[in-house]
Amino acid sequence: MKSYFCFNRILAVVLVLVTVATIFFACSKNNEAGPESDQNDNEALTAAAYEAQISTLYDDLFDVALEASQTQGLGSKNGRVVPQDPQALKLGNCYDPQVDDVTIDKWPKTLTLNFGSGCTGVDGRVRSGTLVLVLSGYIFIPGTTVTITSQNYAINGIQLKGTKTLVNQSTANGFKYSSKVVGGIVAIDSLDLTFNYTSDKTITQTKGAATPFDASDDEYSGTGTATLSYGTTSVSYTVKEPLIKAVSCPWIGGGKAEISLGTTNASAKATIDYGLGLCDDSVTIIMGDKMKGAILPR
């Protein structure tokens, strides 16, 4: 997933995305379609960049749930090996985890993660506020449901609202889970925009199954759909080529998704190309013979 899937730059990046659409035609082979067509294309490309960034923020909740559950002994009854050095974990050790009931094999359990006013993880993301995880069982056991609710939770000052639900659908062939976000809201004051977000995805383990007691080498493949809306714009997102993400990488590293844009004036489609598997924060957005780059938040 390039955990399905430098954030200190997010405000600047989002601002750049608003203006970069006005210059992306330098990459176009043909700019003869006229101002109205150009505006529609700009809107589609900008919407694709927004979706790529917003989904990265919500995808991070899986990584947080996976690591925090492990460190609190809620991974599996046999347990996975958790590195003793906090620096080997992306969340580090600057947050306060609390389990409501430590009785072995008594479920459900509520795991509360308090990141305070700001906790910088080893992965560079600054998380603040509180996440509440309700687990119906060990997170690596098939059938387990994990509900993640935000309480003033933010990544680098960008507050995430809504609920994410993970359901473990693993089989003998490997780890697999469904991931749904409902009621997602991200407000970016500097843009005077509020984004509404939902998603329904399936994540399947593709690497790391041979080392079941070490999650650091795990890699996942993601498929599914999402919706994003802001102002008068609505965006539908569909994975066309499975998205590849290593747990050790903050971003989706490979795969493609298509966005369909609908506004009061026009509709259009664009492709988000996440690359060929390298761990980096860049994506390419393609629309016909036009393209531009965008940076994903850390």
C-alpha positions in Angstrom: 0.0 0.0 0.0 3.3 4.1 -0.5 0.7 0.9 6.1 -3.1 1.1 2.9 -0.2 2.9 1.7 7.0 14.8 4.1 3.8 15.5 5.9 5.3 18.6 7.4 4.6 20.1 3.9 0.9 19.3 3.6 -0.4 22.8 3.9 2.1 24.1 1.4 1.5 21.1 -0.8 -2.3 21.6 -0.9 -1.9 25.3 -1.7 0.5 24.4 -4.5 -2.0 21.9 -5.9 -4.5 24.7 -6.3 -2.2 26.8 -8.4 -0.2 24.0 -10.2 -3.3 23.1 -12.3 -2.9 26.4 -14.1 0.5 25.4 -15.4 0.2 21.7 -16.0 -0.5 22.3 -19.7 3.3 22.7 -20.1 3.2 18.9 -20.1 0.5 18.7 -22.7 1.1 17.8 -26.3 -2.0 19.8 -27.4 -3.6 22.8 -25.8 -6.0 23.7 -28.5 -9.2 22.6 -26.8 -10.1 26.0 -25.5 -10.5 27.7 -22.1 -13.6 25.8 -21.0 -12.0 22.5 -21.8 -8.8 23.6 -20.0 -10.8 24.6 -16.9 -12.6 21.2 -16.8 -9.3 19.4 -17.1 -7.7 21.5 -14.4 -10.6 20.7 -12.1 -10.2 17.0 -12.7 -6.5 17.0 -12.2 -6.8 19.0 -9.0 -9.5 16.7 -7.7 -7.3 13.7 -8.3 -4.5 15.2 -6.3 -6.9 16.0 -3.4 -8.2 12.4 -3.4 -4.7 11.0 -3.4 -3.8 13.0 -0.4 -7.0 12.6 1.7 -7.0 8.9 1.2 -3.4 8.7 2.4 -4.4 10.3 5.7 -7.2 7.8 6.4 -5.1 4.8 5.2 -2.6 5.7 7.9 -5.2 4.6 10.5 -4.6 1.0 9.6 -0.9 1.2 10.3 -1.6 2.9 13.6 -4.1 0.2 14.6 -1.8 -2.6 13.5 1.2 -1.3 15.4 -0.6 -0.2 18.6 -2.5 -3.4 18.9 0.8 -5.4 18.6 2.6 -3.4 21.2 -0.2 -3.9 23.7 -0.4 -7.6 23.2 -3.6 -7.5 21.2 -2.1 -8.9 17.9 -2.7 -12.6 18.4 -2.8 -15.0 21.3 0.6 -16.3 20.3 1.8 -12.8 19.5 4.0 -11.3 16.9 7.5 -10.3 17.8 7.5 -6.5 18.6 10.9 -4.8 18.3 12.1 -3.7 21.7 13.7 -0.6 20.3 10.9 2.0 20.0 12.8 3.6 17.1 12.0 0.4 15.1 8.3 1.3 15.3 6.8 4.1 13.2 4.8 5.5 16.1 7.8 5.7 18.4 7.0 5.9 22.1 5.7 9.4 22.6 2.0 8.5 22.9 0.0 7.1 25.8 -1.9 3.8 25.2 -4.5 2.6 27.6 -6.5 -0.7 27.5 -9.8 -0.7 29.4 -9.5 -4.4 30.5 -6.3 -6.4 30.5 -8.1 -9.7 31.3 -6.7 -12.3 28.9 -9.1 -13.4 26.2 -11.9 -11.2 27.4 -13.5 -9.2 24.6 -14.3 -6.7 23.4 -11.5 -4.4 24.5 -11.1 -0.7 24.1 -7.6 0.6 23.3 -7.3 4.4 23.6 -4.3 6.1 22.0 -3.6 9.6 23.4 -1.1 11.5 21.2 -1.5 14.7 23.3 -0.8 18.0 21.7 1.6 16.5 19.2 3.7 13.3 19.0 6.2 13.0 16.2 6.5 9.4 15.0 9.6 7.8 13.6 7.8 7.9 10.2 7.8 11.8 10.5 4.1 12.1 10.9 3.0 14.4 13.8 -0.1 12.9 15.3 -2.2 14.7 18.0 -5.5 14.1 19.8 -7.0 10.7 20.5 -7.9 7.6 18.7 -10.3 5.0 20.3 -10.0 1.5 19.0 -12.6 -1.1 19.9 -11.4 -4.7 19.1 -13.7 -7.7 19.1 -10.7 -10.0 19.3 -7.0 -10.2 18.5 -6.4 -8.1 15.4 -4.7 -10.9 13.5 -7.4 -13.5 14.1 -9.9 -14.0 11.3 -13.3 -12.5 12.0 -12.0 -9.8 14.3 -13.5 -6.3 13.9 -11.7 -3.1 14.8 -13.6 0.1 15.0 -11.4 3.3 15.0 -13.0 6.6 16.1 -11.3 10.0 16.0 -11.5 12.3 19.0 -9.9 15.6 17.9 -7.3 13.5 16.1 -5.1 15.2 13.6 -2.0 14.5 11.4 0.3 17.5 11.2 -2.6 19.8 12.3 -5.1 18.4 9.7 -8.0 17.0 11.8 -9.6 13.8 10.7 -13.2 13.0 11.6 -15.2 9.9 11.1 -15.0 6.2 11.8 -12.9 3.5 10.2 -13.9 -0.2 10.5 -11.5 -3.0 9.8 -12.7 -6.6 9.5 -10.1 -9.4 9.4 -10.9 -11.7 6.5 -7.7 -13.7 6.5 -7.5 -17.3 5.2 -4.8 -20.0 5.2 -3.4 -18.2 2.1 -2.6 -15.0 4.0 -3.7 -11.9 5.9 -6.6 -10.0 4.4 -9.0 -7.3 5.7 -11.8 -5.1 4.6 -11.6 -1.4 5.4 -14.5 1.1 5.4 -14.5 4.8 6.3 -17.8 6.5 7.0 -18.4 10.1 8.0 -14.9 11.2 7.0 -14.4 14.9 7.2 -11.2 16.9 6.6 -11.2 20.7 7.0 -8.3 22.7 5.5 -8.7 26.2 6.8 -6.0 27.6 4.5 -8.1 26.6 1.5 -11.4 27.4 3.1 -12.5 23.9 2.0 -14.1 20.9 3.8 -13.7 17.5 2.3 -16.2 14.7 2.9 -14.7 11.2 2.5 -15.9 7.6 2.4 -14.2 4.4 1.3 -14.7 0.7 0.9 -11.5 -1.2 0.3 -10.1 -4.7 0.5 -6.4 -5.2 1.6 -4.6 -8.4 0.9 -1.1 -9.4 2.2 1.3 -10.1 -0.7 4.7 -10.3 1.2 5.8 -11.2 4.7 3.6 -14.3 5.2 6.8 -16.4 5.7 7.6 -14.3 8.9 4.3 -14.3 10.7 5.8 -13.0 13.9 7.4 -9.9 12.3 5.1 -7.3 10.6 8.0 -5.1 9.5 8.5 -6.9 6.1 4.7 -7.1 5.3 3.4 -5.7 2.1 -0.2 -5.4 1.0 -2.3 -5.0 -2.2 -5.4 -2.9 -2.1 -8.5 -2.7 -4.3 -11.8 -0.9 -3.8 -13.6 2.4 -4.2 -13.9 5.8 -2.4 -15.8 9.1 -2.7 -14.7 12.6 -2.0 -16.7 15.8 -2.2 -16.0 19.5 -1.5 -17.9 22.6 -2.5 -19.9 21.7 -5.7 -17.4 18.9 -6.7 -17.9 15.2 -6.2 -15.3 12.6 -7.0 -15.6 8.8 -7.4 -12.4 6.8 -7.0 -11.9 3.2 -8.3 -8.8 1.2 -8.1 -7.9 -0.1 -11.6 -4.6 -1.8 -10.9 -4.0 -3.1 -7.3 -2.4 -0.5 -5.1 0.8 -1.8 -3.4 2.0 -0.6 0.0 4.7 -1.9 2.3 4.1 -1.5 6.1 7.6 0.0 6.3 6.7 2.8 3.8 4.3 5.7 4.5 2.9 5.8 1.0 1.3 3.6 -1.7 4.2 2.6 -3.9 2.5 1.2 -7.0 -0.8 0.7 -8.9 -3.3 2.9 -10.6 -6.7 4.4 -9.7 -9.3 6.3 -11.8 -11.3 9.2 -10.6 -14.5 10.4 -12.1 -15.3 14.1 -11.4 -18.7 15.6 -11.4 -19.3 19.4 -11.0 -22.2 21.7 -11.7 -20.5 22.6 -15.0 -18.8 19.4 -16.3 -17.7 15.8 -15.8 -14.3 14.3 -16.5 -12.0 11.4 -15.7 -8.3 11.2 -14.7 -5.9 8.5 -13.7 -3.7 8.5 -10.6 -0.5 6.5 -11.2 1.3 5.6 -7.9 4.4 4.3 -9.6 6.2 1.0 -10.0 6.8 0.0 -6.4 9.4 2.5 -5.1 8.8 4.0 -1.7 8.4 7.7 -2.5 5.8 10.4 -2.0 5.1 11.2 -5.6 2.2 10.3 -7.9 1.5 11.2 -11.5 -2.0 12.3 -12.5 -2.9 11.7 -16.2 -5.7 13.0 -18.3 -5.6 12.2 -22.0 -2.3 13.6 -23.2 -1.9 15.9 -20.1 -0.2 15.0 -16.9 1.1 16.6 -13.7 2.8 15.4 -10.5 1.5 15.6 -7.0 3.1 15.0 -3.6 1.5 12.8 -1.0 1.5 13.8 2.6 3.8 12.0 5.0 
